[in-house]
Amino acid sequence: NDGMNTVIPYADPLYRRLRPNLGVERDQVLQLSPELGLNPALKPLMESWKAGDMGVLLGLGYPNPNRSHFRSIEIWDTASASNQYVHEGWIARVMQDTPRPASFTLDSVVIDDNTLPVSGPGWRNVVLRDVENFIQQADRMKQAAADRSGNPALRHLLKVQGEIHKAAFTLRDRMKNAPPPPVEMPSNPFGRQLDLALRLLMSKTPLAVIKIALTGFDTHARQRDTQDRLLGVMGEGLAQFRTALKQAGL
């Protein structure tokens, strides 16, 4: 995502000089301060900003940036140095020294395709994209048979698998009994992820992390059109998600 057209330094004359075509016009910027403002596509988030619910973090990055898309994503997901290879995700590492309550049968639910940020030793994840399908799959699960080969590695894998199965059943039961969301999320892929996250929260499933993602920002042409559309999807979705959480008392 192009950060300079998301949180816009509209008062800096270099912005217009260096972006004569790509830049957002000053009178369209949603002012946050005398120097910075939001892309107009993010207007739905202004209520949250004015209420003090939202903050903006500037200048995120790392030295010697890698120009490979795949490696760059890996660096972000693991919070590694650009010349360092780490197999644990940054969220799992941040929380590895934080005791989770005994009631937690899961640590995270991943609603998109990428589990790397929450991957690490002892970290229990479930990938969930559709509630009804997940419930059906959990109902069909069979507890793995005990290993009689004496292979300790296989026994460990079976133990982990058994824990995930147990967590899946717990999640299934909670999702079955959860009340319906008070607000309908947008009918697009990002909105459906937010709807699942909302259902998880309303089910009172004890979790540390729910991960969602909005993709498509890798633009090589017509960036303004694509980015404005995606930021609009994000702004509308997060605003409705906030409204739903407030109405649900969460």
C-alpha positions as CSV (number, residue, x, y, z in Angstrom):
1,N,0.0,0.0,0.0
2,D,1.2,3.5,-0.8
3,G,1.4,5.2,2.6
4,M,2.0,8.7,1.2
5,N,-1.5,8.6,-0.4
6,T,-3.1,7.0,2.7
7,V,-1.9,9.4,5.3
8,I,-1.1,12.4,3.2
9,P,1.5,15.1,4.0
10,Y,-0.8,17.6,2.2
11,A,0.9,20.8,3.6
12,D,4.3,19.8,2.3
13,P,4.9,21.5,-1.1
14,L,7.2,18.6,-2.1
15,Y,4.1,16.3,-2.1
16,R,2.4,18.1,-5.0
17,R,5.7,18.8,-6.8
18,L,6.7,15.2,-6.8
19,R,3.2,13.8,-7.4
20,P,1.6,16.1,-10.0
21,N,-0.7,13.4,-11.3
22,L,-0.7,10.7,-8.5
23,G,-1.2,13.1,-5.6
24,V,-4.5,13.7,-3.9
25,E,-5.8,17.3,-4.2
26,R,-5.4,19.3,-1.0
27,D,-9.1,20.2,-0.8
28,Q,-10.1,16.5,-0.9
29,V,-7.8,15.5,2.0
30,L,-9.5,14.7,5.3
31,Q,-7.6,16.8,7.7
32,L,-6.1,15.1,10.8
33,S,-3.6,17.9,11.7
34,P,-2.3,21.0,10.0
35,E,0.3,18.8,8.2
36,L,-1.4,15.4,7.7
37,G,-4.7,14.0,6.4
38,L,-6.4,10.9,5.3
39,N,-7.2,9.8,1.8
40,P,-10.9,10.8,1.1
41,A,-11.8,7.2,0.5
42,L,-11.2,6.6,4.3
43,K,-14.0,9.1,5.2
44,P,-15.9,6.3,7.1
45,L,-13.0,6.2,9.6
46,M,-13.3,9.9,10.6
47,E,-16.0,9.2,13.2
48,S,-13.6,6.8,14.9
49,W,-10.7,9.4,14.7
50,K,-12.9,12.2,16.2
51,A,-14.0,9.8,19.0
52,G,-10.4,9.1,19.9
53,D,-10.7,5.4,19.0
54,M,-8.1,5.4,16.2
55,G,-4.4,6.3,16.0
56,V,-2.0,6.7,13.1
57,L,1.5,5.3,13.2
58,L,3.9,6.9,10.8
59,G,7.3,5.9,9.3
60,L,7.0,2.1,9.5
61,G,9.8,0.4,7.7
62,Y,13.2,-1.3,8.0
63,P,16.7,-0.6,6.8
64,N,17.9,-1.9,3.4
65,P,14.5,-2.8,2.1
66,N,14.2,-5.9,0.0
67,R,12.6,-5.5,-3.4
68,S,11.3,-9.1,-3.7
69,H,7.6,-9.1,-3.0
70,F,7.7,-12.5,-1.3
71,R,10.7,-11.9,0.8
72,S,9.4,-8.4,1.8
73,I,6.2,-10.0,3.0
74,E,8.2,-12.6,5.0
75,I,10.2,-9.8,6.6
76,W,7.0,-8.0,7.7
77,D,5.4,-11.2,8.9
78,T,8.4,-12.2,11.0
79,A,9.7,-8.8,11.9
80,S,13.2,-9.9,11.0
81,A,16.1,-7.8,9.7
82,S,16.4,-7.8,5.9
83,N,19.4,-10.2,6.1
84,Q,17.9,-12.4,8.8
85,Y,15.7,-15.5,8.3
86,V,13.2,-16.2,11.1
87,H,10.6,-19.0,11.1
88,E,8.4,-17.6,13.9
89,G,5.8,-14.9,13.2
90,W,6.1,-11.5,15.0
91,I,2.8,-12.0,16.8
92,A,3.7,-15.4,18.1
93,R,7.1,-14.0,19.3
94,V,5.6,-10.9,21.0
95,M,3.2,-13.2,22.9
96,Q,5.5,-16.1,23.7
97,D,6.2,-14.8,27.2
98,T,2.6,-13.8,27.8
99,P,0.8,-16.6,29.7
100,R,-2.5,-17.4,28.1
101,P,-5.5,-18.3,30.4
102,A,-6.1,-22.0,30.9
103,S,-9.5,-21.5,29.2
104,F,-7.8,-20.8,25.9
105,T,-8.1,-23.9,23.7
106,L,-6.8,-21.8,20.8
107,D,-4.4,-18.9,20.4
108,S,-5.5,-17.5,17.1
109,V,-8.0,-17.9,14.3
110,V,-6.8,-16.9,10.8
111,I,-9.5,-15.9,8.4
112,D,-7.2,-15.2,5.4
113,D,-4.6,-17.4,3.8
114,N,-1.4,-16.4,5.6
115,T,-0.7,-17.9,9.0
116,L,3.0,-16.9,9.2
117,P,2.6,-13.9,11.7
118,V,1.0,-16.3,14.2
119,S,3.2,-19.3,13.6
120,G,5.5,-20.5,16.3
121,P,6.3,-23.3,18.8
122,G,3.3,-24.1,20.9
123,W,1.1,-21.6,19.1
124,R,-2.3,-23.1,18.2
125,N,-4.0,-21.8,15.1
126,V,-7.2,-22.7,13.2
127,V,-7.8,-21.4,9.7
128,L,-11.5,-20.5,9.3
129,R,-13.1,-19.0,6.2
130,D,-16.7,-20.2,6.4
131,V,-18.6,-20.9,9.6
132,E,-21.1,-23.5,8.3
133,N,-18.3,-25.4,6.4
134,F,-16.1,-25.3,9.5
135,I,-18.8,-26.7,11.7
136,Q,-19.4,-29.5,9.2
137,Q,-15.7,-30.3,9.0
138,A,-15.4,-30.3,12.8
139,D,-18.3,-32.7,13.0
140,R,-16.5,-35.1,10.7
141,M,-13.2,-35.0,12.5
142,K,-12.0,-38.2,14.2
143,Q,-9.6,-38.1,17.1
144,A,-6.3,-39.5,15.8
145,A,-5.5,-43.0,16.9
146,A,-2.7,-43.4,19.5
147,D,0.7,-44.1,17.9
148,R,2.1,-47.5,18.8
149,S,5.3,-47.2,16.8
150,G,7.3,-45.6,19.5
151,N,8.2,-42.7,17.3
152,P,8.4,-39.7,19.6
153,A,8.2,-37.2,16.7
154,L,5.0,-38.8,15.4
155,R,3.5,-39.0,18.9
156,H,4.1,-35.3,19.3
157,L,2.4,-34.6,15.9
158,L,-0.6,-36.7,17.0
159,K,-0.7,-34.9,20.3
160,V,-0.8,-31.5,18.5
161,Q,-3.4,-32.8,16.1
162,G,-5.5,-33.9,19.0
163,E,-5.3,-30.5,20.6
164,I,-6.3,-28.8,17.4
165,H,-9.3,-31.2,17.0
166,K,-10.4,-30.4,20.6
167,A,-10.1,-26.7,19.9
168,A,-12.1,-27.1,16.7
169,F,-14.9,-28.8,18.5
170,T,-14.9,-26.1,21.2
171,L,-15.0,-23.4,18.5
172,R,-17.8,-25.3,16.6
173,D,-20.0,-25.4,19.7
174,R,-19.5,-21.8,20.5
175,M,-20.1,-20.7,16.9
176,K,-23.3,-22.7,16.8
177,N,-24.7,-21.0,19.9
178,A,-23.5,-17.5,19.1
179,P,-26.1,-14.7,18.7
180,P,-26.4,-13.2,15.2
181,P,-24.4,-10.0,14.5
182,P,-26.3,-6.8,15.3
183,V,-25.0,-5.1,12.1
184,E,-24.6,-6.6,8.6
185,M,-21.1,-6.4,7.3
186,P,-20.4,-5.3,3.6
187,S,-21.0,-8.0,1.0
188,N,-17.5,-8.2,-0.3
189,P,-14.6,-10.5,0.6
190,F,-13.2,-8.1,3.3
191,G,-16.7,-7.7,4.8
192,R,-17.1,-11.4,5.0
193,Q,-13.8,-11.7,6.9
194,L,-15.0,-9.0,9.3
195,D,-18.4,-10.8,9.7
196,L,-16.5,-14.0,10.7
197,A,-14.3,-12.0,13.2
198,L,-17.5,-10.4,14.6
199,R,-19.1,-13.8,15.0
200,L,-16.0,-15.1,16.8
201,L,-16.1,-12.2,19.2
202,M,-19.8,-12.6,19.8
203,S,-19.4,-16.3,20.5
204,K,-17.1,-15.4,23.4
205,T,-14.5,-17.8,22.1
206,P,-11.4,-17.2,24.3
207,L,-8.7,-16.2,21.8
208,A,-5.6,-14.0,21.7
209,V,-5.7,-13.1,18.0
210,I,-8.1,-13.0,15.1
211,K,-6.3,-12.3,11.8
212,I,-7.9,-10.9,8.6
213,A,-6.3,-9.4,5.5
214,L,-7.1,-7.0,2.7
215,T,-5.0,-7.7,-0.4
216,G,-4.7,-6.2,-3.9
217,F,-2.5,-3.2,-3.2
218,D,0.4,-4.4,-5.5
219,T,-0.4,-1.9,-8.3
220,H,1.7,-1.4,-11.4
221,A,-0.7,0.9,-13.2
222,R,-3.9,2.9,-12.4
223,Q,-2.8,3.1,-8.8
224,R,-5.3,5.9,-7.8
225,D,-8.3,3.9,-9.0
226,T,-7.2,0.7,-7.3
227,Q,-6.0,2.2,-4.1
228,D,-9.0,4.5,-3.7
229,R,-11.3,1.5,-4.2
230,L,-9.5,-0.7,-1.7
231,L,-9.2,2.0,0.9
232,G,-12.9,2.6,0.5
233,V,-13.6,-1.1,1.2
234,M,-11.3,-1.0,4.3
235,G,-12.8,2.2,5.6
236,E,-16.4,1.1,5.1
237,G,-15.8,-2.3,6.6
238,L,-13.9,-1.1,9.7
239,A,-16.5,1.6,10.4
240,Q,-19.4,-1.0,10.2
241,F,-17.3,-3.4,12.3
242,R,-16.8,-0.7,15.0
243,T,-20.6,0.1,15.0
244,A,-21.4,-3.6,15.4
245,L,-18.9,-4.1,18.3
246,K,-20.4,-1.0,20.1
247,Q,-23.9,-2.3,19.6
248,A,-22.9,-5.8,20.9
249,G,-21.3,-4.2,24.0
250,L,-17.9,-5.4,23.0
